Amino acid sequence: MTNIHTRFGTRARVALAIVFAALFSLAGCAGGNGAPPPASQQTLDFTDEYRIGVGDSVQVNVWRNADLSVTVPVRPDGKISVPLAGDVLVGGKTPEEVASVVTERLTKFIRDPNVTVIVTEMGSDAFRSRVRVTGAVKNPVSIPYRQGMTVLDMVLEAGGVTEFAVPGRSKLYRRNGEHMEIDLDRILRKGDMSTNFALVPGDVITVPERTF
């Protein structure tokens, strides 16, 4: 009899131990860190979104419209040139805000434009040592500044103007906010170098495109 009671007593103690272990395990899961925190606690607060600045390079993509998609530097006046949309103020805006503005302007020309804007280079340091030409040129370029460079040098680097360009209304923008009118049409067609300005680091030349 003693052996029987001993065996049953041992089994009871083992069973109780298992039950208590299970209870403690459940209590730990219920009251602790087992469940993930709400989504709002898992993510960082991104209310301070990145604002585009002078010297950044911005890529504007228009879905299924490769001719309207460009990658351009932000000029010293805080604007970029986008085909059909014209000059767009991007300085101080988020990429989403810029995409909204470009979308609104393009709705006059194409149906339901799908526009995305990406900052491809946050390059204020690079901006200070480069010169750029954007707008209605065959190959918009950004190259390191070289002593003695002129407006014509940069336009030739860009492969010349496109058939849609309005070269007579081109402009040269400087970091200090100064801008100068360039009669690129007279430079290219008549050899009139009166507006073939010498460049300085950070200069941006923009050639406008005629609107239809």
N, C-alpha and C positions, 0 to 999 in steps of 0.2 A: 504494500500500500504506500509505504514511504516513497518508493521509487516512482510510482504512478503520480503522486501529488507533486513530487519534485519536477517530473517531466512537464506536467501541465503548468506548474508555476513558472518554469523557465520559458515555456511558450508564451504565456501571458505577458511576461515582462518584455519579451522580444516584440510582441505585437504592439504593446503600449509604446515602446520606444519608436516603432515605425510610425504610429499614429501621431505622436508628438513631433517627430521630425517633419512629417508632412504638414502639420499645422503651422509650424514655425516657417517652413518654406513658403506657404501661401501668404502668411502675414507679411513676410518680407517683400513679396512681389506686389501686394496690395498697397503697402504703405510707403514704398521707397521709389527707386529710380527705374523700375522695370519698364514703365510705359514712357514712350518718347514725349517730350514737351510739345505743346501746341506749335503749329507752324510759325506763328508770329514770334515765338521765342527762339526758333531755330535759325532765323535769318537775321542778317544785319540790317540796320536802318540805312537805306540808301537815299534818304531825302535830299542830301547834298550831292546831286548828280553832277557829272563833269560838264563844265561849261567850255565851249569852244573858244579859243583865243587866237590872236595874231601869231603866225608862225606855225600853227597846226596845219596838217594836210588832211583834207576831208574827201572821202569817197562818197559820191552820190550814185546810187544804183536805181535805175528805173527798169523794173521787170519787163522783159521782152522788148526793150527799147535800148539796145546797146549804143546807138548813136547819141542818146541823151545821157548816158552814164559817163561820169567823169571823175577823175581824181585830181584835185586842185588844192593849191595852198591858200590859206586865208590871207588876204591882202592887208596892208597896214590900216586900211579904212574899215576892217572887220567884215568885208564882203567877199563872196566868191561869185564866179560867173558860171551859170548853168545854161546849156542850150535850151532855147525857147523860154525858159523861166527868167533869163536875164540876170542882173546883179541881185544877189540875195544876201541880206545882212545876217551873218551867222555869229559874229562876235558876241559873247555873253549868253548865247543860247545853247540848249542841250541838242544833241543829235536828233531827238524825237521832235523837238520844236521846229528845227530846220526842215525835217522831212515833211512836216505838216504844211509849212509855207510853200515848199516846192510842189507838193501835191496839189495844193489849191491853185497855183499858177498854171500847172500843166493841164488841169482839167479843161482849160480853154482850147487846148490843142488835141489832146488824146482822151479817150474814154477810160474812166476809172484807173488812173495811173497808180501803180504800186511802187512807192518810193521808200528806200531805206538810206540812212546816212550813217557812215562810220568814220570815226577819227582814226586815220591810219598812222599818223605821226604827230606826236606832241613835241614839236621841234623848235622851240624858241631859240635854242642855242644854234641849231643848224640854220635857222632862218637868218640869223645875223650874218652868216658867212656865205650865203648863196644868193643867186639871182634867178628869177623865174619869168616865164612868159606863159600866159593862159588865154583862154577864150578861143576865138575862131582862127586858130593856127593848126597846121596839120599834125604836129606832135608836141603838145604842151610839155615843157621841160623845166627842170630845176637842176641847175648845175653850180658847182663852186665858182665863186667870184674870181676873176682874173683881172689884174691891172690893165687898164686901157679898154675894157669891154664897152661897147656902145649898144644902143637900141637895135641897130641893124644887125649886129653880131648875134644877138639873142634871137631875133626873128629868123635869121638864117639857120641857127641851131635848131629851131622848131620846124624847119622844113618849109617856111613861108606861110602865107595866109591861105585860108580855104576860100572856095567860091562863094560862100555865104558871108564873108567878112565885110565889115565896114571899116577898112584900115584908116580912113581919114579921121576917125573919132577915137583912135587909140589913146591910152593914157599910161603914164608912168607914175607908180605910187611908191612913196618912200616911208621908211619906218617912223619918221617924225611927223607923219600925217600930211606932208606936202604931196601934191600931185601936179603933174604937168601934162598938157595936151601934146599929143604926138600926131603929126600928119604923116602917117606911115604910107599913105597913098602917094604923096609927093616924093617921099624918100625912095620908094620902090619904082615908081614910074618915071620920075623926072630927075632923080639924082639930087634933089634938094635936101641938103643935110642940115638945114637950120634947126630941125627938131630931132636930129640924131644925137640925143644927149649921151654923154659919158655916164656910165653906171657906177653905183657904189654898192657895197654889200647890203643885201636885204631888199634891193629894188624888185618890184613886181611890175611887169608890163602886161596889160590886158588889151586884147583886140576884140571889140564887140562884134556880135553877130546880128544881122538885120532880122527884124521880126516880120512875120507874115500876117 
